[in-house]
């Protein structure tokens, strides 16, 4: 029974880690892409 609880706990902590990582990384990637779009349009 404890193994099942440990597996569930581990999955939850992994899920939380990926949620936090996505919340911090995605805005950075999005802002870089937007800046690149503006730079390429202004160069034309």
N, C-alpha and C positions, 0 to 999 in steps of 0.2 A: 504494500500500500504506500509505503514511503517513497518507493521509486517512482510511482505514478505522480505523486505530489511534486517530487523533485523535477520530473520531466516537465510538468505543467508550469512550475515556477521558472524553470530555465527558459521555456518558450516565451513566457510573459516578459522576462527580463530582456531576452533577445528582441522581442517585438518592440518593447519600449526603447531600446537602444537604437533600433533602426528608425523609429518614429522621430526621435530626437535628432538623429543624424540627418534625416531627410529635411526636417524643419530648418536646420541650419545651413545645409548645403544647397538645397534647391533655390532659395532666394539669391544666393551668390551666383549660381550658374545662370539664373534668369536675368539678373542684372548685367552680367557679362554679355549674354546674347543680345540684349536690347542695345547695349552700347555698340556692339559690333554692327548691328543693323543700321543704327544711325550713322556710324562712321562710313559704312559702305555706300549708303545713299547720298551722303554729303560729298563723297569723292567723285561721283558720277556727274 
